[in-house]
């Protein structure tokens, strides 16, 4: 009986915690501005997004994403009225800058860092991890990805 319970417990643990969460980010210019195109796997929702100037380490824009599922976020535009992966209606909240101000334009000729925190389940317990990405702007404001780490 103990062997059977041990095997069932091990199987449940393996089935519930084997997948590693992934977050992928692409940066695109659109008519609306600079877009963060986020795709995920093994993630229940995105909790936070932060854009920083790597040289000065100043945070230019920070959001509480409130379980944003994935998709396109335009720099300076707060995602509103989205449906989370569990069917709830939600909206993100801007943390920086405060008082509903628009963030400063992205600096030119700069390397910027994007941090995205994702919530996932591991071994039957909720967990979170942060993914780090870098992109660059040129003198004309064009953007290009330059790296990703976890």
DAHUDA-V738018 format. One record per backbone hydrogen bond with DSSP energy under -0.5 kcal/mol. CO is the residue of the C=O (numbers start at 1). NH is the residue of the N-H. E is the energy in kcal/mol with one decimal. If there is no record, write none. Layout:
CO & NH & E
CO & NH & E
This chain:
1 & 5 & -2.4
2 & 6 & -2.8
3 & 7 & -2.6
4 & 8 & -2.5
5 & 9 & -2.6
6 & 10 & -2.6
7 & 11 & -2.6
8 & 12 & -2.4
9 & 13 & -2.3
10 & 14 & -2.6
11 & 15 & -2.6
12 & 16 & -1.9
13 & 17 & -1.3
14 & 18 & -0.7
22 & 41 & -2.0
24 & 39 & -2.3
26 & 37 & -3.0
28 & 35 & -3.8
30 & 33 & -0.6
33 & 30 & -3.3
33 & 35 & -0.6
34 & 75 & -3.4
35 & 28 & -2.3
35 & 37 & -0.7
36 & 38 & -0.7
36 & 73 & -2.4
37 & 26 & -2.0
38 & 71 & -1.9
39 & 24 & -3.1
41 & 22 & -2.6
44 & 85 & -0.6
45 & 119 & -3.0
46 & 67 & -1.0
46 & 68 & -1.4
47 & 65 & -2.3
47 & 66 & -0.8
48 & 117 & -2.1
49 & 63 & -2.9
50 & 115 & -2.7
51 & 60 & -2.8
51 & 61 & -1.5
52 & 54 & -0.6
52 & 113 & -2.9
53 & 57 & -2.4
58 & 53 & -2.4
58 & 60 & -0.6
61 & 51 & -2.9
62 & 95 & -3.1
62 & 96 & -1.5
63 & 49 & -1.7
63 & 65 & -0.8
64 & 93 & -2.6
68 & 46 & -2.9
71 & 38 & -3.3
73 & 36 & -3.3
74 & 77 & -2.8
76 & 78 & -0.6
79 & 92 & -3.0
82 & 84 & -0.5
82 & 90 & -2.6
84 & 87 & -1.9
88 & 84 & -3.1
90 & 82 & -2.4
93 & 64 & -3.2
96 & 62 & -2.4
98 & 101 & -1.4
110 & 112 & -0.5
110 & 137 & -2.5
111 & 54 & -2.2
111 & 55 & -0.5
112 & 135 & -2.5
113 & 52 & -2.9
114 & 133 & -2.5
115 & 50 & -2.1
116 & 131 & -3.0
117 & 47 & -3.1
117 & 48 & -1.3
118 & 129 & -2.0
119 & 44 & -2.8
119 & 45 & -1.2
120 & 127 & -3.3
122 & 125 & -1.4
125 & 122 & -3.0
127 & 120 & -2.5
129 & 118 & -2.9
131 & 116 & -2.5
132 & 149 & -3.3
133 & 114 & -2.8
134 & 146 & -3.0
134 & 147 & -1.4
135 & 112 & -3.5
136 & 144 & -1.8
138 & 141 & -1.6
142 & 138 & -1.6
144 & 136 & -3.0
147 & 134 & -3.0
149 & 132 & -2.6
